[in-house]
Amino acid sequence: LKLIGGIVSPTRGSVLTRGRMAALLELGAGFHPDLSGRENVYLNASIMGMSRAETTARFDALLEFSGIGDFIDTQVKFYSSGMFVRLAFAVAVHTDPDVLLVDEVLAVGDEAFQRKCMERIARFRKEGRTIILVSHSAAQVQELCDRGVVLKDGKMVFDGQVNEAVAALRDVLEGRRVGEKPPPEPVKPIEVTRIEVLGEDGERRKSVEVGAPLCIRVHVRAREAMPTWATGFSIDTPTGQMVLASNTERLGVELPAIAAGDAIVGIPSSGLHS
């Protein structure tokens, strides 16, 4: 991205670009700490090729997008990192770029600001602008992109449709050659077929209030009779961060023997609290 953005020069070969470019790589890299936010907006916009009149015409929209309010006239050296990033992102997306280079910067800011950034980038895409996104988030790539390139050790190993690119990335991460079929999984003597969360009344729930009793009901299928067995669970955030995990042995819940076929086991909330 730095090569495409002109931040560094290639040791050989050339990179050709066309149109105005905005790079969301090291946000605020061009900000001067002793200048106010307002002064830095005009400075950065001029670096990106905008005239003072163009910047003035878009300034109010830029300030509203950043959400930093009256701090716009404070020296940026007194900004928090979040305020710094908000203003830098606002400048970049309000310079009317033809090409937008995006690194992992969408992981910054609160949820509302991240959503606003994603919406703006999605709007750019709909308007036919070119967006080059580098990310470790497969979901983010699938949401925003229609072409994917996978790099391994600095070399391109895949270039094509985005869902196929995500599959190629998983091949690389798991040490397989791109397109190589994964080895067959070993046959499991018992597998989970369904999980339900029940409230105090025994009814299925999609959400549970903090502190309210609950029961985790696990449906399993055994290929053979299981005289002794255990099951575990975890509760994760939407981003995959584990916040709670345990299992029936740790909770002191003794599971009955099951015959071959389908069975159901419930883990009560009394176990979860112990």
N, C-alpha and C positions, 0 to 999 in steps of 0.2 A: 504493500500500500504506500509506503514511503517513496518507493521508486515511481509509482504511478503519479503520486502527488507532487513529485519534484522536490521532496525534502532531502533525498540523497540521490546521487548520480550513479548510474550503472557502471561497473568496471569494464564492461564491453556490451556491445549492442545498443539499442535505443528503445525508448518508450514514447509512442506517439499518442497524444491526446487532442481532443477537440472540444471547445466550449469552456465555459466557466466551471471551475472545480472547487468543491468544498471538501475538506478532509477532517473527519471526526476521529482523529487518531490520538494525539496528546492534547486533549481539550485545553484551551487557554494557553497553549505554548507561546503564543505571541502577545500575551497580556503583559503590560508593564505594571509592576506592583505599586508604583508610586502614583499612577494615574487613576482617576476615578473609573467606575464602571462605564459611565457615559463616554468618557474620553477614549477608553479602550474599545468601545463599540465602533466609534468612528475610525480609530486606527486600524482595527482588524478588518473592517469592511473595505477600507481603502486598499489594504494589502490584497484582498480578494477581488479587487477590480471594480468596486462600486464607487460612484461619485458621491460627494457630500450630499447633494440634493436627493439622490436615491436613498441614501441612508436615513436622512431626515424624514422622508416620506414613509419609511417602514419602521421608524424607531418606536412608535407607540405600540404597534403590534408585536415587535420584538420584545419590548419591556413587559408587556402583558404575558407573553409566552414564558418568559424567564421566571416570572413570579417573585422577583426580588424587591419590587416596590421602591421605597425611598432610598434603599441602599445603593441605587444606581449612581448616586453622587458621592458615594464613599470610596476611598482608595481601596482597590481590590486586595491589597495586602491584609486588610482586615476582614475579608470574606471568609466564611467557612468553606470547606472543600465542596459542599453541596451547592452553595451559592455560586461559587466559581464555575462549576460544571454547568449549572443551569444557564448562566449568561453565555458561556462559550458555545453551548449547543444552540442557543437561540440565535446567536450571531451567524453560525454556520448555516442554519436552515433558512435564514431570512436573506441570504445573499443571492437567491434565485439561481442555484447551481444547475448546470446541465449534467454534471457527474458528481455523485456523492460517494465519498469513501468512508466506510464505517467500520471501526474496530469494535472491540467489546465494550464500548462506552455505554450501551443501553442498560448495563447492569448498575448504573449509578442513579442516585436520586430516589425519591419515594415512589410508591406504586403509581400514584396519580401522574407524576411527571414521566415515568417510564411509559405509561400508556399514551400520554400526549406525544412523546417522541415516536413511538411506534406508529401512531395514527398519521403523523406528519410524513414519516418515511413511506408509509403505504400510499399516501396521497401523491407523493413524488413519483412513485412507481406507476400509479394510474395515469399520471400526466405524461408518461413516456420518457421520463428522465432515467439515466443510467445509475444504478446503485450497485456498488461493489461492497459486499458485507463479509467480514471475517469473523467467525464466531465458533465457539465450542458447543453452542446450543442448537441441537438438531431441529428442535421444534421451531425455534426462531428462524432458522434458515428455510424450513419448509413453509412457514407462514409468509415470508417476504420475498423469496426468490423463485425463479423459474428455470434457473440453470445453476448447476453446482460443479465446483472444481475441488478435488481432494488432493492435498499435498502430503507427501511423506518424505522426510529428510531432505526437504527443499526441492523435490522432484514431483511433477504432476503424475498421479497414477490413475486419475479419472477426470473426465470432462463430459458432462451430459445432463440429462433430466434430473431434477433436484432430488426426487425420492430415491432414484438409483444412486445418486451421489451419497446420500445418507447411508444407504446399505453398504456402499463401498467404504465409507468411513468406518463403519462397524467392523468390516473385514480387516481393515488396517489395525484398528484398536485391539482386535482379538488375535492378531498375528497371522491372519490368513492372507493368501494372495487375493487380490480383488476379483470377485466373481466366483471364488472357490466355495463349494458347498461346505457348510459346517459339518463336523463329525456327528453321527447320529447320537442322540442323547440316550443314556442307559435307561432301561425299563425300570420304572420306580414301583416298588411294592405297594405304595399308597400315594394318592395324589389328591390335592384339594380341587374340588369342582365348583364351589361357590362359597361366598362369605356374606353374612348378613349382620347388621347391627340392630339389636332390639332394645326398645325402651323399657321402663319399669313395668308397663302394662303388657309386655310381651309382643307388642306390635313393631314391625320393621320401621326403622328411622333412617332418614338421609342426613340428619344432623342431631347432635345431642348437646344440651346445655352443660356448661361447666359445673362439675360437682354432681350432676344427675347420675343415678345408677344406670348401668347398661349391661348388655350381654352380647358377647361376640359368638355368633352361631356359625360353625364351620361345617360345610358338607364335604365329605371325603368319599373316595372310592378305593377299596382295597382289592388287590389282585389275589390275595390269599388271607387266611385268618390271621389276625394280629392280636396275640395275647397281651402284649405290652407295647405301648406306643405313646408318643407325645406330639404336641403341636405348638408352634410359636407364632408370634405376630409382632408387627411394628405399626406405629402410627407416624406417618410422614407429613411434612408440609407439601403444598402443591409443587414446590420446586425440588422435592425429593430429599429434603433434609429430615433425617430421622429424629423424632422428639421423644419417643417412648417405644420400648421393646421389651418383651418378656416371653415366657413360655409356660406351659402347664406344670412342668416339673418345678420350676422356680416359684410359681404361685401356689404350689401345694395342691393342685387340682389333679386328682387321680382319674385317668380315663379308663372306662371299662373295655374289656376285650371286645373285638368286633370280628364278625365273620366276613368272608369274602363278599364283596358287593358294596353297595352304598350305605353310608352311615352318617349320623349328624351328632356333633358334640357342641355343647354350649360352655363358654367361659364367662362366669358371672362377674359382676362389678365388684363383689366382695373380694374376689381374687385380685382384681386390678388395683384395689386400694391397699392390699397387704404388702 
